[in-house]
Each structure stands twice: as structure tokens, then as C-alpha cells.
Amino acid sequence: MQIHSSIPELRSALQQQRRRIAFVPTMGNLHAGHIALMQEARAHGDTVVASVFVNRLQFGPNDDFDRYPRTFEADCEKLLNAGVDLLFAPGENELYPEPQEYHVEPPASQNQLDGTFRPGHFRGVATVVLKLFNIVQPQVALFGKKDYQQLMVLRNMTRQLALPIEIVGSETVRAADGLALSSRNGYLSPGERAEAPRLHRLLQRIATAVATGDADFAGLETDAAAELDRNGWRTDYVALRRQADLQPPRGADDRPLVVLAASRLGNARLIDNIEIAACGGR
């Protein structure tokens, strides 16, 4: 695996690779979910490129930028074992050699759900991803469905800016007890880790209820948030939305839907979602 920290070096190396590039951008501290993306990328491209960069632009003033785990050596070993061909690992001065005054501003829909609680987050995500796309110039890019709103923002950005890139959303990788894998799971204490699967169980309960005909969406959302908070969580939202645009459904037949949640447990802010099929089942 080649490792490059400068844009010119990476571009030079990419010119010598086979034609179809599959790209997986990450912020490092890699876990099995990231590795599954790398392995899936191989089915979509001749050359698999990963990036590791903790992007300051997507962190708010109260977010965890400074304490976000940096595990570069361990990340490199995992990427090597996963068969990644090239790793782009720029420093902050390489990617932002001057203040980033040009930004990608997603539409107002960025300010719902996660955007309500993390103002400017998706602006920072879209800006760095577009910059990485311009550097790597992949034909396909892969993102996990766990970050469902992020996937929608990036898919829409790619379509509306006519980028010649296919966006692939990969299924969430989970621990045996259902907890979605996340770099922030490392913030959980042992007791909190035992409690954390409750989030996924509640989303499963909602998905089953909706798929079998329960149309009291507001009641399902309220009851789930209340159960989380009774058990020591601090819930930002539990929301049933349309998969197509993450807007509230107009009625019981407005499908397919997805149920999403974000809640804080101790020092960890956990997010998760489950897609609900249009006609019965999950």
C-alpha cells in the first residue's frame, strides 16, 4: 500500500494506476465498518483509495475535534490488510494551505435532524468531500448508511453539481448486540456500552410497528425518546422520515420511510437508523 501526504504525490501515483478508482474517505480510528467499505470498494473499482483526515470544518465549537481519536499506525495496518492500494493522509496545512473561503452550502434541508444540533456540520462535510473528490477524481465513492443524512447530502451534491462519480451507500455494520459500529463507541464506559444497544432495539421496534400498520408516527417517536431519556440518555431526536428527501411523511402511505435517531450516552453521541420497506417488512 502506498501512503501519500501531499496532493502532487498522490496525483502522480494515481496516474500510474488502473483506470477505475473506488474511493473511501474517512477520519481514521478505523473499525470493522470502515474495513467493510474498503472490501466492498474492491468490487467497484480496479484501484482502491482511502483517505484519513480529521476535518476541522465539520466540527462545531462544542464538538470533539481535539479529542477525536487519532490512531494512524493502527489504521495503516488495517488498510493494508484490507487490500487498499493507496492511502491519502494529508496534514491540515496540505488540505487547507490558506483559510477555506469557498464552501459548499447544502440546501436548507441540512438544518434538520443532525443539522439542528450541529450547525454548519454538513457544510463542512460537503466542502471537504468535494475537495477530496477533486484531488482523487474517483469514478465511485463509498459511504456508510449509518450516517444517513450525510449520505443524502453527498449524493445530492454529486448529482446537482454533475460530478462523474457514482455514490454507493453501504449497509451499517453492527456488533453482535446490534450497536452500530462507530469511532465514538470508544467513549462509552463499560456500563454505557451495555446500555447502548437499546438505541437499535427501539428503532427496530418502531420499524416493525410501522411496517405492520401503525400510523401514529409522532407517538412512536415520542415514546422512544422518552424511553431513552428514562435510561440515562439525552436524546436529540427520534424521527420517521421519507427515505427520498428526509422530509416528514405526508401520511401513512407516504413510503418508503426511514427511522433515525441521535442521542447522547455519557460522552458519546450515537446515531443510528433503519430503513422501512414500502410494503411490509423491513
FIPA-350167 format. One line per 3 residues: number of its first residue (from 1); for each residue x, y, z of N, C-alpha, C. Coordinates in steps of 0.2 Angstrom, whole numbers, plus 5000, padded with zeros to 4 digits. Each point is the difference from the previous one (the first is absolute). Layout:
FIPA-350167
NUM = X,Y,Z,X,Y,Z,X,Y,Z  ...
***
This chain:
FIPA-350167
1 = 5004,4994,5000,4996,5006,5000,5004,5006,5000  4999,5005,4995,5004,5006,5000,4996,5005,5005  5004,5004,5003,4998,5005,5005,5002,5007,4997
4 = 4996,5005,4999,5002,5006,4998,4996,5006,5004  5004,5005,5002,4998,5005,5004,4999,5007,4996  5003,5000,4994,4999,5006,4996,4996,4999,4994
7 = 4996,5005,4997,4996,4999,4995,5004,4999,4993  5006,5003,4999,5003,4999,4994,5003,4992,4999  5002,4998,5006,5002,4993,5000,4995,4995,4999
10 = 4994,5001,5003,4994,4996,4999,4998,5000,4993  4999,5006,4997,4998,5000,4993,5005,4997,4995  5007,5000,5002,5005,4997,4996,4999,4992,5000
13 = 4999,4998,5006,4999,4993,5001,4993,4997,4997  4995,5004,5000,4994,4998,4997,5000,5000,4993  5004,5004,4996,5001,4999,4993,5003,4994,4998
16 = 5003,4996,5004,5003,4994,4999,4996,4994,5002  4994,5001,5002,4996,4995,5002,4995,4998,4995  4997,4994,5001,4994,4998,4995,4995,5005,5000
19 = 4995,5000,4995,4996,5006,4999,4995,5001,5005  4996,4995,5002,4994,5001,5004,5002,5001,5007  4999,5005,5003,5002,5002,5007,4994,4999,5005
22 = 5000,4996,5005,4995,5000,5005,5003,5004,5007  4996,5004,5002,5003,5005,5006,4996,4999,5006  5003,5000,5006,4997,4999,5006,5003,5006,5005
25 = 4997,5005,5001,5003,5005,5004,4998,4999,5007  5004,5001,5005,4999,4999,5007,5004,5005,5004  4998,5000,5007,5004,5004,5005,5004,4996,5004
28 = 5001,4994,4998,5005,4995,5004,4996,4997,5006  5005,4997,5004,4997,4996,5006,4996,4995,4997  5002,4996,4996,4996,4996,4996,4998,4993,5004
31 = 4994,4998,4998,4997,4994,5003,4998,4996,4994  4996,4994,5002,4998,4995,4995,4995,5003,4995  4996,5005,5002,4996,5004,4995,5004,5003,4995
34 = 5005,5003,5001,5005,5003,4995,5003,4995,4996  5002,4995,5003,5003,4994,4996,4995,4997,4995  4994,4999,5002,4995,4998,4996,4999,5004,4994
37 = 5001,5007,5001,4999,5004,4994,5006,4999,4995  5006,5000,5003,5006,4998,4996,4999,4994,4996  4998,4995,5003,4999,4993,4997,4995,5001,4994
40 = 4994,5003,5002,4995,5001,4995,5003,5005,4994  5004,5004,5001,5003,5005,4995,5003,4996,4995  5003,4994,5002,5004,4996,4995,4995,4998,4994
43 = 4994,4998,5002,4995,4998,4995,4998,5006,4995  5002,5006,5002,4998,5006,4996,5005,5003,4996  5006,4998,5001,5006,5003,4997,5006,4996,4999
46 = 5004,5002,4996,5007,4996,4999,5005,5003,5005  5000,5006,5002,5004,5003,5005,4996,5002,5006  5002,4998,5006,4996,5003,5006,5004,5005,5003
49 = 4997,5006,5001,5004,5005,5004,4996,5002,5006  5003,5001,5005,4997,5002,5007,5004,5006,5002  4996,5004,5004,5003,5006,5003,4999,5000,5007
52 = 5005,5003,5004,4999,5001,5007,5001,5007,5001  4995,5004,5002,5001,5007,5002,4994,5002,5005  5002,5003,5005,4995,5002,5005,4999,5008,4998
55 = 4994,5001,4998,4998,5006,4996,4997,5005,5005  5004,5005,5002,4998,5005,5005,4994,5004,4998  4999,5000,4993,4994,5004,4998,4993,4997,5002
58 = 5000,4994,5001,4994,4997,5002,4998,4999,5007  5005,5003,5004,4999,5000,5007,4998,5007,5003  4995,5000,5004,4998,5006,5003,5004,5002,5006
61 = 4999,5006,5003,5004,5002,5006,4999,4995,5006  4995,4997,5001,4999,4995,5005,5001,4993,4998  5002,4998,4994,5001,4994,4998,5007,4997,5003
64 = 5002,4994,4998,5006,4997,5003,5006,4999,4995  5001,5006,4996,5005,5000,4996,5007,4998,5003  5002,5003,5005,5006,5000,5004,5001,4993,5003
67 = 4995,4997,5002,5000,4993,5003,4998,4994,4996  4998,5002,4993,4999,4995,4996,5005,4995,4999  4999,4993,5001,5006,4996,5000,5004,5000,4993
70 = 5007,5000,5001,5004,5000,4994,5005,4993,5001  4999,4996,4996,5003,4993,5001,5003,4998,4993  5005,5005,4998,5002,4999,4993,5004,4993,4998
73 = 5004,4998,5005,5004,4994,4998,4995,4994,5000  4996,5000,5005,4995,4994,5000,4996,5000,4994  4998,5006,4997,4996,5001,4994,5003,4998,4994
76 = 5007,5001,5000,5004,4998,4994,5000,4993,5000  5001,4996,5005,5000,4993,5000,4994,4997,4998  4994,5003,5002,4993,4997,4998,4999,5001,4993
79 = 5002,5006,4997,4999,5001,4993,5004,4996,4996  5007,4999,5002,5004,4995,4996,4997,4993,5000  4998,4998,5006,4997,4993,5000,4993,5000,4996
82 = 4997,5005,4999,4993,5001,4996,5002,5000,4993  5006,5001,4998,5002,5000,4993,4999,5007,4996  5000,5005,5004,5000,5007,4998,5006,5001,4996
85 = 5000,5003,4994,5006,5002,4996,5003,5006,5002  4996,5005,5001,5004,5007,5001,4996,5003,5006  5004,5003,5005,4997,5004,5005,5002,5007,5000
88 = 4995,5005,5000,5002,5007,5000,4999,5002,5007  5005,5002,5003,5000,5003,5007,5003,5006,5001  4996,5006,4998,5003,5006,5000,5000,5003,5007
91 = 5005,5005,5001,4999,5004,5006,4996,5006,4998  4998,5003,5006,4995,5006,4999,5003,5005,4995  5006,5002,5001,5003,5005,4995,5000,4998,4993
94 = 5000,4993,4999,5000,4998,4993,4993,5001,4997  4995,4998,5003,4993,5001,4998,4997,5007,5000  5003,5003,5005,4997,5007,5001,5006,5005,5001
97 = 5004,5001,4994,5006,5004,5001,4999,5007,5001  4994,5002,4999,4997,5007,5002,4993,4999,5002  4998,5005,5004,4993,5000,5002,4995,4998,4995
100 = 4996,4995,5001,4995,4998,4995,4994,5004,5000  5000,5005,4995,4995,5005,4999,4995,4998,4995  5001,4995,4996,4995,4997,4996,4997,4994,5003
103 = 4993,5000,5000,4997,4994,5004,4994,4997,4996  4999,4994,5001,4994,4997,4997,4994,5001,5005  4995,5004,4998,4994,5001,5004,4994,4996,4998
106 = 4999,4994,5004,4994,4996,4998,4994,5004,5001  4994,4998,4998,4994,5003,5000,4998,5000,5008  4994,5003,5001,4997,5001,5007,4999,4994,5003
109 = 4999,4994,4996,4999,4994,5003,5006,4997,5005  5006,5004,4999,5005,4998,5004,4999,5002,5007  4995,5004,5001,4999,5003,5007,4995,4996,5004
112 = 4998,4995,4998,4995,4995,5003,5004,4995,5003  4997,4996,5005,5003,4994,5003,5007,5001,5003  5005,4997,4997,5007,5001,5003,5002,5008,4999
115 = 4998,5003,4995,5002,5007,4999,4997,5005,5005  4994,4998,5003,4997,5004,5005,5005,5000,5006  5003,4995,5001,5005,5000,5006,5007,5001,4999
118 = 5002,5000,4993,5007,5001,4998,5000,5005,4995  4998,5006,5001,5000,5005,4995,5007,5000,4996  4999,5001,4993,5006,5000,4996,5003,4993,4999
121 = 4998,4995,5003,5004,4994,4999,5000,4997,4993  4994,5000,4997,5000,4998,4993,5003,5004,4995  5000,5007,5001,5004,5004,4996,5008,4998,5000
124 = 5002,4999,5006,5007,4997,5001,5001,4994,4996  4995,4995,5001,5001,4993,4997,5000,5001,4992  4995,5004,4998,5000,5000,4993,5006,5004,4997
127 = 5002,5005,5003,5006,5003,4998,5006,4996,4999  5002,4996,5006,5006,4996,5000,4999,4994,4995  4994,4997,4999,4999,4995,4996,5001,5002,4992
130 = 4997,5006,4999,5001,5002,4993,5007,5002,4998  5004,5002,5005,5007,5001,4999,5004,4994,4999  4998,4995,5004,5003,4993,5000,4998,4997,4993
133 = 4994,5001,4998,4998,4997,4993,5004,5004,4995  5002,5006,5000,5004,5003,4995,5007,4998,5000  5002,4998,5006,5007,4998,5001,5001,4993,4997
136 = 4995,4995,5002,5001,4993,4998,4997,4999,4994  4995,5003,4998,4996,4999,4993,4998,4993,5000  4996,4997,5004,4998,4993,5000,4994,5000,4995
139 = 4998,4994,4998,4994,4998,4996,4995,4998,5005  5001,4998,5006,4995,4997,5005,5003,5002,5007  4996,5002,5004,5001,5001,5007,4995,4997,5005
142 = 5003,4997,5005,4996,4996,5005,4999,5004,5007  4994,5000,5002,4998,5003,5007,4996,4995,5003  5000,5000,5007,4996,4995,5004,4993,5003,5001
145 = 4995,4996,5000,4993,5002,5001,4999,5003,5007  5004,4998,5005,4999,5002,5007,5000,5008,5000  5004,5003,4996,4999,5007,5000,4995,5002,4994
148 = 4994,4999,5001,4995,5000,4995,4999,5007,4997  5000,5005,5004,4999,5007,4998,5006,5002,4996  5006,4998,5002,5006,5002,4996,5000,4997,4994
151 = 4998,4993,4999,4999,4997,4994,4996,5003,4995  4994,5003,5003,4995,5003,4995,5003,5007,4998  5003,5004,5004,5003,5006,4999,5006,4999,4994
154 = 5004,4995,5001,5005,4999,4995,4998,4997,4993  4995,4996,5001,4997,4997,4994,4996,5006,4996  4997,5004,5003,4997,5006,4997,5005,5005,4997
157 = 5005,5001,5004,5005,5005,4997,5003,4997,4994  5002,4994,5000,5003,4996,4994,4995,5001,4994  4994,4999,5001,4995,5000,4994,4999,5007,4998
160 = 4999,5005,5005,4999,5007,4997,5006,5003,4998  5006,4999,5002,5006,5003,4997,5003,4996,4994  4996,4994,4998,5001,4996,4994,5007,4997,5000
163 = 5002,4998,5006,5007,4997,5001,4999,4993,4997  5005,4998,4996,5000,4993,4997,5002,4994,5005  4997,5000,5006,5001,4995,5005,4994,4997,5002
166 = 5000,4993,5001,4995,4996,5002,5001,5000,5008  4994,5002,5004,5000,4999,5007,4997,4994,5002  5004,4996,5004,4997,4994,5002,4999,5000,5008
169 = 4994,4998,5002,4998,5000,5007,5001,4993,5003  5004,4999,5005,5001,4993,5002,4997,4999,5007  4997,4994,5001,4996,4998,5006,5004,5001,5006
172 = 4997,5002,5005,5003,5001,5007,5003,4994,5003  5006,5000,5002,5003,4994,5003,4999,5000,5008  4998,4995,5003,4998,5000,5007,5003,4995,5004
175 = 5001,5001,5006,5002,4995,5005,4995,4995,5001  5002,4995,5003,4995,4994,5001,4994,5002,5003  5000,5005,5005,4994,5002,5003,4996,5006,4997
178 = 5002,5001,4994,4996,5005,4996,5003,5007,5000  5005,5002,5004,5002,5007,5000,5004,5001,4994  4998,5006,4996,5004,5002,4994,5007,5001,5002
181 = 5005,4998,4996,5007,5001,5001,5001,5007,4999  5004,5004,5004,5002,5007,5000,5006,5001,5004  5004,5005,4997,5006,5002,5004,4999,5002,5006
184 = 4994,5003,5001,4998,5003,5007,4997,4995,5005  5000,4994,4998,4998,4995,5005,5005,4999,5005  5006,5002,4998,5006,5000,5005,4999,5005,5006
187 = 4996,5004,4999,4999,5005,5006,4995,4997,5005  4997,4994,4999,4995,4997,5004,5004,4996,5006  4998,5001,5006,5002,4996,5006,4997,4993,4999
190 = 5003,4995,5004,4997,4994,4999,4992,4999,5002  4998,5004,5005,4993,5000,5001,4996,5003,4994  5002,5006,4997,4997,5003,4995,5000,4996,4994
193 = 5006,4996,4999,5000,4995,4994,4994,4995,5000  4999,4998,5007,4995,4995,5001,4993,5003,4998  4999,5006,5001,4994,5004,4999,4999,5002,4993
196 = 5005,5001,4996,5000,5003,4994,4996,4996,4995  4999,4993,5000,4996,4997,4995,4992,5002,5000  4998,5003,5006,4993,5002,5000,4998,5004,4994
199 = 5005,5004,4998,4998,5005,4994,4998,4996,4994  5004,4995,4998,4998,4996,4995,4993,4996,5001  4999,4997,5006,4994,4996,5001,4994,5005,5000
202 = 5001,5006,5002,4994,5005,4999,4998,5001,4993  5006,5001,4996,4998,5001,4993,4997,4994,4996  5003,4994,5002,4997,4994,4998,4992,5000,5002
205 = 4999,5002,5006,4993,4999,5002,4995,5005,4996  5003,5006,4999,4996,5005,4996,4999,4997,4993  5006,4998,4997,4999,4997,4993,4995,4995,4999
208 = 5000,4995,5005,4995,4995,5000,4993,5002,5000  4999,5005,5005,4993,5003,5001,4998,5003,4994  5004,5004,4996,4998,5004,4994,4999,4995,4995
211 = 5004,4995,4999,5000,4995,4995,4993,4996,5000  4998,5000,5006,4994,4996,5002,4993,5004,5000  5001,5006,4999,4994,5004,4999,4999,5006,5005
214 = 5005,5001,5005,4999,5005,5005,5001,5007,4997  4996,5004,4999,5000,5007,4997,5001,5006,5005  5001,4998,5007,5001,5005,5004,5007,5002,5001
217 = 5003,5003,4995,5007,5002,4999,5002,5004,5006  4996,5005,5002,5003,5005,5005,5000,4996,5007  4995,4996,5001,5000,4996,5006,5006,4995,5001
220 = 5001,4997,4994,5006,4995,5000,5006,5004,5002  5001,5006,4996,5006,5004,5002,5001,5002,5007  4994,5003,5003,5000,5002,5006,5002,4995,5005
223 = 4996,4994,5000,5001,4995,5004,5007,4997,5000  5003,5000,4994,5007,4997,5000,5005,5005,5003  4999,5007,4999,5005,5005,5003,4999,5000,5008
226 = 4994,4999,5002,4999,5000,5007,5003,4994,5003  5000,4994,4997,5003,4994,5003,5007,5001,5000  5003,5003,4995,5008,5001,5000,5001,5004,5006
229 = 4997,5006,5001,5001,5005,5005,4999,4997,5007  4995,4995,5001,4999,4997,5006,5006,4996,5002  5004,4998,4995,5006,4995,5002,5006,5004,4999
232 = 5000,5006,5001,5007,5004,5001,5002,5003,4993  4997,5000,4995,5002,5003,4994,4997,5007,5000  5003,5004,4995,4998,5007,4999,4999,5000,4992
235 = 4993,5000,4999,4998,4998,4993,5000,5007,4996  5003,5000,4994,4999,5006,4995,4994,4999,4996  4999,4994,4997,4994,4999,4996,4999,4992,4999
238 = 4994,4998,4999,4998,4994,4997,4994,5002,4995  5002,4998,4994,4995,5003,4994,4999,4995,4995  4994,5000,4998,4998,4996,4994,5000,5005,4994
241 = 5003,4998,4995,5001,5004,4994,4999,4996,4993  4999,5004,4995,5000,4997,4993,5008,4998,4999  5001,4994,4997,5007,4999,4998,5002,5005,4994
244 = 4996,5002,4996,5002,5003,4994,5003,5007,5002  4997,5004,5005,5002,5007,5001,5001,5001,5007  4998,4995,5005,5001,5001,5007,4995,5006,5002
247 = 4994,5001,4997,4995,5004,5002,4995,4996,5003  4996,5003,5005,4995,4996,5004,4994,4997,4995  4998,4994,5001,4995,4997,4995,4994,5004,5000
250 = 4996,5000,4995,4994,5004,4999,4994,4996,5003  5001,4993,5000,4995,4996,5003,5002,4993,5000  4996,4995,5002,5002,4993,5002,5002,4997,4994
253 = 4998,5002,4994,5002,4996,4994,5006,5004,4996  5003,5005,5003,5006,5003,4997,5006,4996,5002  5002,4996,4996,5006,4995,5001,5004,5000,4994
256 = 5006,4997,5000,5003,4997,5006,5003,5005,5005  5000,4997,5007,5002,5005,5005,5007,4997,5003  5003,5004,5004,5005,4999,5004,4999,5003,5007
259 = 5002,4996,5005,5000,5003,5007,5007,5001,5002  5001,5006,5003,5007,5002,5002,5000,5003,5007  5006,4999,5003,5000,5003,5007,5007,5002,5001
262 = 5001,5005,5005,5006,5002,5002,4999,5002,5008  5004,4997,5004,5000,5001,5007,5006,4999,5003  5001,5003,5006,5007,5001,5003,4999,4995,5006
265 = 5005,4996,5001,5001,4995,5006,5007,5001,5003  5000,5003,5006,5007,5002,5002,5003,5005,4996  5006,4999,4998,5004,5005,4995,4999,4998,4993
268 = 4996,4995,4998,4999,4998,4993,4994,5002,4998  5000,5003,4994,4994,5002,4996,4999,4994,4995  4995,4996,5000,4999,4994,4996,4994,5002,4995
271 = 5001,4998,4994,4995,5000,4995,4999,4994,4997  4993,4999,4997,4999,4993,4997,4993,5001,4996  4999,4996,4996,4994,5000,4996,4998,4993,4997
274 = 4994,4999,4998,4997,4994,4997,4996,5002,4994  5001,4998,4994,4996,5001,4995,4994,4995,5000  4994,5003,4998,4993,4996,5001,4998,4999,4993
277 = 4998,4994,4998,4998,4999,4993,4994,5003,4999  4998,5001,4993,4994,5003,4998,4994,4996,5002  5000,4994,4999,4995,4995,5001,5001,4994,5005
280 = 5000,5002,5006,5001,4994,5005,5007,4998,5001  5002,4997,5005,5006,4998,5002,5005,5006,5001  5007,4998,5000,5005,5005,5001,5004,5000,4994
***
